[in-house]
Amino acid sequence: MKLLIINGPNLNMLGVREPEIYGSGTLAELEKLISDYCGRKNITAEFYQSNHEGDIVDSIQSAYKKADGIIINPAAYTHTSIAIPDALKAVGLPAVEVHISDISAREPYRRISYVSSACVATISGRHFSGYLDAVDILESRLKFS
């Protein structure tokens, strides 16, 4: 099983950006955590991070017929992008939306997700553990599909 894990804008600044909200862990530490977890499950994890919406769309499209599922933290594009959920729908792969912080408890504009309509699940507010939950959701779903 192969999963594509996509992180959107400013997530390359994890550990620096608002640690009181996002924690002190870095993107490299997050990727290692996911990679180690997937490795124990014989799942291949491929990582992608971009601050650019079109590049994220390109990454989603590149997963077509190459990955079995997508874990995506669209970050700020959660609340603004129509192109990202359209790309997720186009490739037809099961996707799980993940947010490190609890977006339902943040500013009103952060409570709106355009991406969730294209995902089989949304995990919010579980910090780095949310990504591992997403791996489990996709693993379970793909085993029985």
C-alpha positions in Angstrom: 0.0 0.0 0.0 1.3 3.5 -0.9 0.1 6.7 0.7 0.8 10.2 -0.4 1.0 12.7 2.5 0.6 16.3 1.4 1.2 19.3 3.7 0.2 22.7 2.6 1.3 26.3 3.2 3.4 27.2 6.2 3.7 23.7 7.4 7.4 23.8 6.4 7.6 26.3 9.4 6.4 23.8 12.0 8.4 24.2 15.2 8.8 27.9 14.5 5.3 29.1 13.6 3.0 29.6 16.6 4.2 26.7 18.7 1.4 27.4 21.2 -1.0 26.2 18.5 1.0 23.8 16.3 3.5 22.5 18.9 7.3 22.5 18.7 7.8 19.5 16.4 9.2 20.2 12.9 8.0 18.9 9.5 11.0 16.6 9.4 10.0 15.1 12.8 6.4 14.7 11.6 7.5 13.0 8.4 9.8 10.6 10.4 7.0 9.8 12.8 4.7 8.9 9.9 7.4 7.1 8.0 8.3 4.9 11.0 4.6 4.2 11.7 3.9 3.3 8.1 7.1 1.2 8.0 5.8 -1.0 10.8 2.7 -1.6 8.8 4.5 -2.3 5.5 3.0 0.9 4.0 5.0 3.2 1.8 4.7 6.8 2.6 5.6 9.5 0.1 5.7 13.1 1.4 5.1 16.4 -0.3 4.9 20.0 1.0 4.2 23.2 -0.9 3.1 26.7 -0.2 1.6 26.9 -3.7 -2.0 25.8 -4.4 -1.3 24.7 -8.0 1.7 22.6 -6.9 -0.6 20.9 -4.4 -3.1 20.2 -7.2 -0.3 18.8 -9.4 0.9 16.5 -6.6 -2.7 15.2 -6.1 -3.0 14.6 -9.8 0.4 12.8 -9.8 -1.0 10.3 -7.3 -3.5 9.0 -9.9 -2.8 5.3 -10.5 0.4 5.6 -8.4 -0.9 5.8 -4.8 -3.6 4.0 -3.0 -4.7 6.9 -0.8 -3.9 10.5 0.2 -3.5 12.2 3.6 -3.7 15.9 3.2 -3.3 18.9 5.5 -4.3 21.7 3.1 -3.6 24.2 5.9 -4.9 27.7 4.9 -6.2 26.3 1.6 -8.7 24.4 3.6 -10.8 27.5 3.8 -10.2 29.0 0.4 -9.5 26.4 -2.3 -12.0 24.8 -4.6 -9.2 23.5 -6.9 -7.8 21.1 -4.2 -11.1 19.3 -3.5 -11.8 19.2 -7.2 -8.4 17.5 -7.7 -9.1 15.0 -5.0 -12.4 14.1 -6.5 -10.8 13.8 -10.0 -8.2 11.2 -8.9 -10.8 9.2 -7.0 -8.5 8.0 -4.3 -9.7 7.9 -0.7 -8.3 10.9 1.2 -8.2 11.9 4.8 -8.0 15.6 5.7 -5.9 16.3 8.8 -5.4 19.4 10.9 -2.9 19.7 13.7 -5.0 22.3 15.5 -8.7 22.0 16.3 -10.1 24.2 13.5 -13.6 24.0 15.0 -12.3 25.9 18.0 -10.4 28.6 16.1 -11.5 31.7 14.2 -14.8 31.5 12.5 -13.3 31.5 9.0 -11.1 28.5 9.9 -14.1 26.4 10.8 -15.1 26.2 7.1 -13.5 23.4 5.1 -14.0 23.1 1.3 -11.7 20.1 1.3 -13.7 17.9 3.6 -16.4 17.2 1.0 -13.7 15.3 -1.0 -12.5 13.2 1.9 -13.6 10.1 3.6 -12.7 11.5 7.0 -11.4 14.7 8.7 -9.2 14.6 11.8 -8.7 17.9 13.6 -6.9 18.8 16.8 -4.9 15.7 17.4 -1.6 17.3 16.6 0.9 14.9 14.9 -1.2 11.9 16.1 -3.9 12.8 13.7 -1.7 11.8 10.8 -1.3 8.3 12.3 -5.1 8.1 12.8 -5.4 9.0 9.1 -3.0 6.1 8.2 -5.2 3.7 10.2 -8.4 5.0 8.5 -6.9 4.5 5.0 -5.3 1.2 5.9 -8.7 -0.2 7.1 -10.6 1.3 4.2 -8.2 0.0 1.6 -8.0 -3.5 3.1 -11.8 -3.9 2.7 -12.3 -2.2 -0.7 
